Amino acid sequence: MKTETRLNSLLEFCTRNGRVCPHPLAWEGLWKILIGRKQQVACRVPPRPLILAAWWDSSNREKQARLEQHIRWAYRHQIFEKVDRYIRSLTEDNWYHLQN
């Protein structure tokens, strides 16, 4: 599968079943992957995940948008495969879902 197609597939996966974003501890794991790559290629760091105090002050849409930024950053900085594997390895319990 082409990488761009995989990018779109992962973005769709992240909203399937009412998913919003990973819960804070799981999102922190993703962040560590991104920071590790940033240190290797000396590039600008993506924005921080919306965890800790930001968790309570951000909407579901803002959380989804930030997660998408992280995924697209990984795509641009050649760590998409690692991020894709990490995100798809999360159990459903590791995800924050839209409230019904």
N, CA, C and O atoms as CSV, one atom per row, in Angstrom:
chain,resi,resn,atom,element,x,y,z
A,1,MET,N,N,0.852,-1.181,0.000
A,1,MET,CA,C,0.000,0.000,0.000
A,1,MET,C,C,0.894,1.239,0.000
A,1,MET,O,O,1.868,1.300,0.751
A,2,LYS,N,N,0.571,2.216,-0.830
A,2,LYS,CA,C,1.341,3.453,-0.886
A,2,LYS,C,C,1.303,4.151,0.469
A,2,LYS,O,O,0.325,4.052,1.210
A,3,THR,N,N,2.381,4.852,0.772
A,3,THR,CA,C,2.468,5.516,2.074
A,3,THR,C,C,1.362,6.550,2.240
A,3,THR,O,O,0.779,6.646,3.320
A,4,GLU,N,N,1.055,7.329,1.200
A,4,GLU,CA,C,-0.009,8.324,1.327
A,4,GLU,C,C,-1.361,7.657,1.582
A,4,GLU,O,O,-2.182,8.171,2.342
A,5,THR,N,N,-1.579,6.524,0.948
A,5,THR,CA,C,-2.804,5.765,1.203
A,5,THR,C,C,-2.816,5.263,2.644
A,5,THR,O,O,-3.859,5.261,3.296
A,6,ARG,N,N,-1.659,4.839,3.135
A,6,ARG,CA,C,-1.560,4.394,4.531
A,6,ARG,C,C,-1.785,5.553,5.483
A,6,ARG,O,O,-2.367,5.371,6.552
A,7,LEU,N,N,-1.332,6.749,5.109
A,7,LEU,CA,C,-1.583,7.932,5.924
A,7,LEU,C,C,-3.085,8.152,6.060
A,7,LEU,O,O,-3.591,8.311,7.171
A,8,ASN,N,N,-3.783,8.161,4.961
A,8,ASN,CA,C,-5.232,8.358,4.996
A,8,ASN,C,C,-5.925,7.237,5.761
A,8,ASN,O,O,-6.896,7.479,6.478
A,9,SER,N,N,-5.436,6.027,5.613
A,9,SER,CA,C,-6.001,4.887,6.333
A,9,SER,C,C,-5.828,5.057,7.841
A,9,SER,O,O,-6.747,4.774,8.610
A,10,LEU,N,N,-4.644,5.522,8.265
A,10,LEU,CA,C,-4.415,5.723,9.696
A,10,LEU,C,C,-5.274,6.858,10.234
A,10,LEU,O,O,-5.820,6.753,11.332
A,11,LEU,N,N,-5.397,7.926,9.483
A,11,LEU,CA,C,-6.240,9.039,9.938
A,11,LEU,C,C,-7.688,8.575,10.108
A,11,LEU,O,O,-8.359,8.967,11.063
A,12,GLU,N,N,-8.165,7.749,9.189
A,12,GLU,CA,C,-9.521,7.212,9.300
A,12,GLU,C,C,-9.624,6.269,10.499
A,12,GLU,O,O,-10.613,6.301,11.230
A,13,PHE,N,N,-8.619,5.442,10.700
A,13,PHE,CA,C,-8.583,4.517,11.833
A,13,PHE,C,C,-8.728,5.279,13.155
A,13,PHE,O,O,-9.403,4.812,14.073
A,14,CYS,N,N,-8.101,6.437,13.246
A,14,CYS,CA,C,-8.087,7.214,14.491
A,14,CYS,C,C,-9.446,7.821,14.833
A,14,CYS,O,O,-9.635,8.294,15.954
A,15,THR,N,N,-10.379,7.820,13.912
A,15,THR,CA,C,-11.721,8.356,14.206
A,15,THR,C,C,-12.797,7.267,14.156
A,15,THR,O,O,-13.961,7.525,14.461
A,16,ARG,N,N,-12.407,6.065,13.774
A,16,ARG,CA,C,-13.354,4.954,13.710
A,16,ARG,C,C,-13.872,4.624,15.112
A,16,ARG,O,O,-13.159,4.787,16.102
A,17,ASN,N,N,-15.092,4.169,15.177
A,17,ASN,CA,C,-15.715,3.748,16.445
A,17,ASN,C,C,-15.797,4.881,17.466
A,17,ASN,O,O,-15.785,4.630,18.671
A,18,GLY,N,N,-15.879,6.116,16.996
A,18,GLY,CA,C,-16.005,7.247,17.908
A,18,GLY,C,C,-14.716,7.641,18.600
A,18,GLY,O,O,-14.743,8.367,19.593
A,19,ARG,N,N,-13.578,7.168,18.084
A,19,ARG,CA,C,-12.298,7.527,18.700
A,19,ARG,C,C,-12.030,9.020,18.535
A,19,ARG,O,O,-12.324,9.610,17.495
A,20,VAL,N,N,-11.472,9.609,19.575
A,20,VAL,CA,C,-11.076,11.016,19.553
A,20,VAL,C,C,-9.555,11.099,19.487
A,20,VAL,O,O,-8.994,11.715,18.581
A,21,CYS,N,N,-8.898,10.474,20.457
A,21,CYS,CA,C,-7.443,10.485,20.560
A,21,CYS,C,C,-7.046,9.431,21.588
A,21,CYS,O,O,-7.897,8.938,22.328
A,22,PRO,N,N,-5.779,9.085,21.639
A,22,PRO,CA,C,-5.352,8.174,22.702
A,22,PRO,C,C,-5.520,8.840,24.071
A,22,PRO,O,O,-5.422,10.061,24.193
A,23,HIS,N,N,-5.772,8.031,25.087
A,23,HIS,CA,C,-5.779,8.561,26.451
A,23,HIS,C,C,-4.391,9.131,26.745
A,23,HIS,O,O,-3.420,8.761,26.085
A,24,PRO,N,N,-4.288,10.018,27.719
A,24,PRO,CA,C,-3.028,10.727,27.967
A,24,PRO,C,C,-1.774,9.848,28.064
A,24,PRO,O,O,-0.757,10.199,27.465
A,25,LEU,N,N,-1.800,8.746,28.777
A,25,LEU,CA,C,-0.580,7.933,28.890
A,25,LEU,C,C,-0.176,7.342,27.545
A,25,LEU,O,O,1.012,7.282,27.225
A,26,ALA,N,N,-1.153,6.909,26.757
A,26,ALA,CA,C,-0.856,6.365,25.433
A,26,ALA,C,C,-0.376,7.475,24.498
A,26,ALA,O,O,0.514,7.258,23.676
A,27,TRP,N,N,-0.963,8.656,24.623
A,27,TRP,CA,C,-0.544,9.781,23.784
A,27,TRP,C,C,0.871,10.204,24.147
A,27,TRP,O,O,1.648,10.599,23.277
A,28,GLU,N,N,1.201,10.123,25.411
A,28,GLU,CA,C,2.571,10.420,25.855
A,28,GLU,C,C,3.560,9.452,25.193
A,28,GLU,O,O,4.667,9.848,24.827
A,29,GLY,N,N,3.158,8.183,25.040
A,29,GLY,CA,C,4.005,7.213,24.344
A,29,GLY,C,C,4.258,7.617,22.900
A,29,GLY,O,O,5.381,7.507,22.407
A,30,LEU,N,N,3.234,8.075,22.233
A,30,LEU,CA,C,3.383,8.564,20.859
A,30,LEU,C,C,4.315,9.782,20.837
A,30,LEU,O,O,5.187,9.888,19.975
A,31,TRP,N,N,4.125,10.680,21.775
A,31,TRP,CA,C,4.945,11.889,21.856
A,31,TRP,C,C,6.429,11.535,21.988
A,31,TRP,O,O,7.277,12.183,21.376
A,32,LYS,N,N,6.739,10.525,22.773
A,32,LYS,CA,C,8.135,10.111,22.959
A,32,LYS,C,C,8.741,9.614,21.642
A,32,LYS,O,O,9.924,9.829,21.377
A,33,ILE,N,N,7.933,8.955,20.830
A,33,ILE,CA,C,8.408,8.526,19.502
A,33,ILE,C,C,8.741,9.757,18.663
A,33,ILE,O,O,9.784,9.803,18.011
A,34,LEU,N,N,7.863,10.747,18.679
A,34,LEU,CA,C,8.079,11.959,17.892
A,34,LEU,C,C,9.308,12.717,18.377
A,34,LEU,O,O,10.117,13.169,17.566
A,35,ILE,N,N,9.453,12.859,19.677
A,35,ILE,CA,C,10.594,13.587,20.248
A,35,ILE,C,C,11.900,12.869,19.911
A,35,ILE,O,O,12.909,13.515,19.627
A,36,GLY,N,N,11.882,11.543,19.942
A,36,GLY,CA,C,13.079,10.782,19.582
A,36,GLY,C,C,13.515,11.082,18.160
A,36,GLY,O,O,14.709,11.219,17.894
A,37,ARG,N,N,12.569,11.186,17.248
A,37,ARG,CA,C,12.887,11.494,15.849
A,37,ARG,C,C,13.376,12.933,15.723
A,37,ARG,O,O,14.314,13.207,14.974
A,38,LYS,N,N,12.757,13.840,16.440
A,38,LYS,CA,C,13.155,15.245,16.402
A,38,LYS,C,C,14.623,15.381,16.779
A,38,LYS,O,O,15.349,16.168,16.171
A,39,GLN,N,N,15.060,14.633,17.761
A,39,GLN,CA,C,16.447,14.702,18.198
A,39,GLN,C,C,17.394,14.137,17.139
A,39,GLN,O,O,18.536,14.586,17.033
A,40,GLN,N,N,16.936,13.159,16.357
A,40,GLN,CA,C,17.771,12.560,15.315
A,40,GLN,C,C,17.960,13.484,14.127
A,40,GLN,O,O,19.049,13.537,13.556
A,41,VAL,N,N,16.926,14.209,13.747
A,41,VAL,CA,C,17.003,15.019,12.521
A,41,VAL,C,C,17.089,16.521,12.788
A,41,VAL,O,O,17.091,17.310,11.843
A,42,ALA,N,N,17.160,16.925,14.037
A,42,ALA,CA,C,17.313,18.338,14.410
A,42,ALA,C,C,16.306,19.235,13.682
A,42,ALA,O,O,16.684,20.196,13.013
A,43,CYS,N,N,15.045,18.909,13.822
A,43,CYS,CA,C,13.988,19.697,13.199
A,43,CYS,C,C,13.092,20.277,14.292
A,43,CYS,O,O,13.248,19.969,15.474
A,44,ARG,N,N,12.165,21.113,13.875
A,44,ARG,CA,C,11.226,21.688,14.844
A,44,ARG,C,C,10.342,20.583,15.398
A,44,ARG,O,O,9.920,19.676,14.681
A,45,VAL,N,N,10.084,20.679,16.651
A,45,VAL,CA,C,9.247,19.705,17.335
A,45,VAL,C,C,7.773,19.993,17.014
A,45,VAL,O,O,7.384,21.154,16.887
A,46,PRO,N,N,6.964,18.954,16.885
A,46,PRO,CA,C,5.532,19.199,16.692
A,46,PRO,C,C,4.926,19.746,17.988
A,46,PRO,O,O,5.555,19.660,19.043
A,47,PRO,N,N,3.725,20.303,17.925
A,47,PRO,CA,C,3.102,20.809,19.151
A,47,PRO,C,C,2.871,19.675,20.153
A,47,PRO,O,O,2.673,18.519,19.776
A,48,ARG,N,N,2.902,20.028,21.404
A,48,ARG,CA,C,2.720,19.023,22.475
A,48,ARG,C,C,1.339,18.377,22.401
A,48,ARG,O,O,0.391,18.986,21.904
A,49,PRO,N,N,1.229,17.150,22.893
A,49,PRO,CA,C,-0.102,16.539,22.950
A,49,PRO,C,C,-0.976,17.290,23.960
A,49,PRO,O,O,-0.471,17.920,24.889
A,50,LEU,N,N,-2.257,17.212,23.766
A,50,LEU,CA,C,-3.193,17.903,24.665
A,50,LEU,C,C,-3.486,16.995,25.861
A,50,LEU,O,O,-4.555,16.397,25.976
A,51,ILE,N,N,-2.494,16.921,26.738
A,51,ILE,CA,C,-2.621,16.111,27.951
A,51,ILE,C,C,-2.392,17.018,29.152
A,51,ILE,O,O,-2.163,18.218,29.000
A,52,LEU,N,N,-2.456,16.443,30.334
A,52,LEU,CA,C,-2.336,17.186,31.587
A,52,LEU,C,C,-3.414,18.272,31.632
A,52,LEU,O,O,-4.576,17.970,31.358
A,53,ALA,N,N,-3.084,19.497,31.959
A,53,ALA,CA,C,-4.108,20.548,32.076
A,53,ALA,C,C,-4.780,20.828,30.741
A,53,ALA,O,O,-5.963,21.168,30.703
A,54,ALA,N,N,-4.039,20.689,29.642
A,54,ALA,CA,C,-4.608,20.946,28.315
A,54,ALA,C,C,-5.722,19.963,27.971
A,54,ALA,O,O,-6.592,20.267,27.156
A,55,TRP,N,N,-5.694,18.792,28.590
A,55,TRP,CA,C,-6.734,17.788,28.337
A,55,TRP,C,C,-8.114,18.349,28.667
A,55,TRP,O,O,-9.069,18.172,27.910
A,56,TRP,N,N,-8.199,19.017,29.789
A,56,TRP,CA,C,-9.490,19.517,30.270
A,56,TRP,C,C,-9.913,20.809,29.577
A,56,TRP,O,O,-11.096,21.149,29.561
A,57,ASP,N,N,-8.954,21.525,29.009
A,57,ASP,CA,C,-9.245,22.808,28.369
A,57,ASP,C,C,-9.404,22.709,26.853
A,57,ASP,O,O,-9.541,23.732,26.183
A,58,SER,N,N,-9.386,21.503,26.308
A,58,SER,CA,C,-9.495,21.354,24.852
A,58,SER,C,C,-10.733,20.530,24.498
A,58,SER,O,O,-11.149,19.630,25.229
A,59,SER,N,N,-11.293,20.876,23.360
A,59,SER,CA,C,-12.482,20.149,22.871
A,59,SER,C,C,-12.066,18.846,22.189
A,59,SER,O,O,-10.889,18.625,21.902
A,60,ASN,N,N,-13.035,18.008,21.940
A,60,ASN,CA,C,-12.756,16.767,21.213
A,60,ASN,C,C,-12.170,17.069,19.842
A,60,ASN,O,O,-11.242,16.393,19.397
A,61,ARG,N,N,-12.708,18.077,19.176
A,61,ARG,CA,C,-12.219,18.436,17.844
A,61,ARG,C,C,-10.763,18.908,17.915
A,61,ARG,O,O,-9.960,18.570,17.045
A,62,GLU,N,N,-10.423,19.676,18.934
A,62,GLU,CA,C,-9.038,20.125,19.094
A,62,GLU,C,C,-8.100,18.943,19.351
A,62,GLU,O,O,-6.984,18.907,18.834
A,63,LYS,N,N,-8.555,17.986,20.143
A,63,LYS,CA,C,-7.747,16.785,20.400
A,63,LYS,C,C,-7.533,16.008,19.109
A,63,LYS,O,O,-6.417,15.575,18.824
A,64,GLN,N,N,-8.599,15.827,18.323
A,64,GLN,CA,C,-8.468,15.110,17.059
A,64,GLN,C,C,-7.520,15.844,16.117
A,64,GLN,O,O,-6.692,15.217,15.456
A,65,ALA,N,N,-7.635,17.153,16.055
A,65,ALA,CA,C,-6.772,17.944,15.170
A,65,ALA,C,C,-5.306,17.837,15.597
A,65,ALA,O,O,-4.426,17.749,14.741
A,66,ARG,N,N,-5.033,17.842,16.884
A,66,ARG,CA,C,-3.651,17.743,17.369
A,66,ARG,C,C,-3.079,16.360,17.053
A,66,ARG,O,O,-1.923,16.240,16.647
A,67,LEU,N,N,-3.884,15.327,17.240
A,67,LEU,CA,C,-3.424,13.982,16.891
A,67,LEU,C,C,-3.110,13.914,15.397
A,67,LEU,O,O,-2.100,13.332,15.003
A,68,GLU,N,N,-3.952,14.494,14.581
A,68,GLU,CA,C,-3.697,14.512,13.142
A,68,GLU,C,C,-2.391,15.247,12.840
A,68,GLU,O,O,-1.624,14.813,11.981
A,69,GLN,N,N,-2.134,16.348,13.533
A,69,GLN,CA,C,-0.861,17.068,13.351
A,69,GLN,C,C,0.312,16.151,13.654
A,69,GLN,O,O,1.302,16.144,12.922
A,70,HIS,N,N,0.208,15.380,14.725
A,70,HIS,CA,C,1.289,14.473,15.104
A,70,HIS,C,C,1.513,13.415,14.031
A,70,HIS,O,O,2.653,13.103,13.687
A,71,ILE,N,N,0.432,12.871,13.510
A,71,ILE,CA,C,0.551,11.833,12.482
A,71,ILE,C,C,1.156,12.417,11.207
A,71,ILE,O,O,2.034,11.803,10.602
A,72,ARG,N,N,0.701,13.581,10.800
A,72,ARG,CA,C,1.240,14.215,9.594
A,72,ARG,C,C,2.714,14.619,9.783
A,72,ARG,O,O,3.502,14.553,8.840
A,73,TRP,N,N,3.073,15.030,10.988
A,73,TRP,CA,C,4.472,15.345,11.286
A,73,TRP,C,C,5.322,14.088,11.116
A,73,TRP,O,O,6.393,14.132,10.511
A,74,ALA,N,N,4.843,12.978,11.648
A,74,ALA,CA,C,5.565,11.708,11.513
A,74,ALA,C,C,5.721,11.330,10.041
A,74,ALA,O,O,6.770,10.833,9.632
A,75,TYR,N,N,4.692,11.562,9.260
A,75,TYR,CA,C,4.722,11.273,7.828
A,75,TYR,C,C,5.806,12.104,7.133
A,75,TYR,O,O,6.554,11.584,6.305
A,76,ARG,N,N,5.888,13.375,7.467
A,76,ARG,CA,C,6.870,14.272,6.842
A,76,ARG,C,C,8.304,14.002,7.310
A,76,ARG,O,O,9.259,14.347,6.613
A,77,HIS,N,N,8.456,13.388,8.483
A,77,HIS,CA,C,9.794,13.185,9.055
A,77,HIS,C,C,10.224,11.719,9.082
A,77,HIS,O,O,11.044,11.313,9.905
A,78,GLN,N,N,9.665,10.949,8.182
A,78,GLN,CA,C,10.088,9.566,7.936
A,78,GLN,C,C,10.006,8.629,9.144
A,78,GLN,O,O,10.834,7.731,9.297
A,79,ILE,N,N,9.020,8.841,9.987
A,79,ILE,CA,C,8.784,7.860,11.056
A,79,ILE,C,C,7.325,7.401,11.055
A,79,ILE,O,O,6.805,6.921,12.062
A,80,PHE,N,N,6.692,7.559,9.914
A,80,PHE,CA,C,5.293,7.198,9.819
A,80,PHE,C,C,5.064,5.722,10.150
A,80,PHE,O,O,4.126,5.393,10.877
A,81,GLU,N,N,5.900,4.840,9.632
A,81,GLU,CA,C,5.701,3.395,9.848
A,81,GLU,C,C,5.704,3.066,11.346
A,81,GLU,O,O,4.869,2.295,11.819
A,82,LYS,N,N,6.633,3.646,12.074
A,82,LYS,CA,C,6.724,3.398,13.517
A,82,LYS,C,C,5.484,3.942,14.237
A,82,LYS,O,O,4.933,3.281,15.118
A,83,VAL,N,N,5.053,5.136,13.861
A,83,VAL,CA,C,3.869,5.747,14.473
A,83,VAL,C,C,2.618,4.945,14.119
A,83,VAL,O,O,1.759,4.720,14.971
A,84,ASP,N,N,2.520,4.522,12.876
A,84,ASP,CA,C,1.388,3.699,12.440
A,84,ASP,C,C,1.299,2.421,13.275
A,84,ASP,O,O,0.229,2.070,13.772
A,85,ARG,N,N,2.416,1.738,13.424
A,85,ARG,CA,C,2.431,0.494,14.227
A,85,ARG,C,C,2.030,0.778,15.678
A,85,ARG,O,O,1.246,0.036,16.269
A,86,TYR,N,N,2.574,1.857,16.243
A,86,TYR,CA,C,2.262,2.187,17.634
A,86,TYR,C,C,0.770,2.459,17.812
A,86,TYR,O,O,0.135,1.898,18.705
A,87,ILE,N,N,0.219,3.313,16.967
A,87,ILE,CA,C,-1.193,3.687,17.113
A,87,ILE,C,C,-2.097,2.481,16.918
A,87,ILE,O,O,-3.049,2.292,17.675
A,88,ARG,N,N,-1.812,1.667,15.915
A,88,ARG,CA,C,-2.664,0.496,15.659
A,88,ARG,C,C,-2.514,-0.576,16.739
A,88,ARG,O,O,-3.372,-1.448,16.873
A,89,SER,N,N,-1.423,-0.511,17.509
A,89,SER,CA,C,-1.232,-1.490,18.588
A,89,SER,C,C,-2.022,-1.134,19.848
A,89,SER,O,O,-2.168,-1.966,20.744
A,90,LEU,N,N,-2.529,0.094,19.920
A,90,LEU,CA,C,-3.286,0.513,21.104
A,90,LEU,C,C,-4.596,-0.278,21.187
A,90,LEU,O,O,-5.273,-0.486,20.181
A,91,THR,N,N,-4.931,-0.704,22.375
A,91,THR,CA,C,-6.219,-1.370,22.564
A,91,THR,C,C,-7.315,-0.308,22.601
A,91,THR,O,O,-7.040,0.877,22.788
A,92,GLU,N,N,-8.529,-0.737,22.425
A,92,GLU,CA,C,-9.652,0.212,22.446
A,92,GLU,C,C,-9.715,0.953,23.782
A,92,GLU,O,O,-10.154,2.102,23.834
A,93,ASP,N,N,-9.281,0.305,24.852
A,93,ASP,CA,C,-9.258,0.947,26.176
A,93,ASP,C,C,-8.237,2.083,26.256
A,93,ASP,O,O,-8.327,2.933,27.141
A,94,ASN,N,N,-7.272,2.101,25.341
A,94,ASN,CA,C,-6.273,3.172,25.316
A,94,ASN,C,C,-6.769,4.425,24.603
A,94,ASN,O,O,-6.047,5.417,24.519
A,95,TRP,N,N,-7.999,4.386,24.088
A,95,TRP,CA,C,-8.560,5.501,23.331
A,95,TRP,C,C,-9.633,6.229,24.127
A,95,TRP,O,O,-10.416,5.624,24.859
A,96,TYR,N,N,-9.640,7.542,23.961
A,96,TYR,CA,C,-10.739,8.362,24.467
A,96,TYR,C,C,-11.764,8.426,23.341
A,96,TYR,O,O,-11.411,8.686,22.191
A,97,HIS,N,N,-13.033,8.189,23.670
A,97,HIS,CA,C,-14.097,8.137,22.679
A,97,HIS,C,C,-15.101,9.266,22.867
A,97,HIS,O,O,-15.258,9.813,23.958
A,98,LEU,N,N,-15.771,9.596,21.775
A,98,LEU,CA,C,-16.868,10.552,21.861
A,98,LEU,C,C,-17.881,10.052,22.869
A,98,LEU,O,O,-18.187,8.861,22.913
A,99,GLN,N,N,-18.395,10.946,23.667
A,99,GLN,CA,C,-19.404,10.582,24.663
A,99,GLN,C,C,-20.787,10.626,24.021
A,99,GLN,O,O,-21.121,11.593,23.337
A,100,ASN,N,N,-21.572,9.612,24.230
A,100,ASN,CA,C,-22.928,9.582,23.680
A,100,ASN,C,C,-23.918,10.234,24.607
A,100,ASN,O,O,-25.107,10.294,24.297
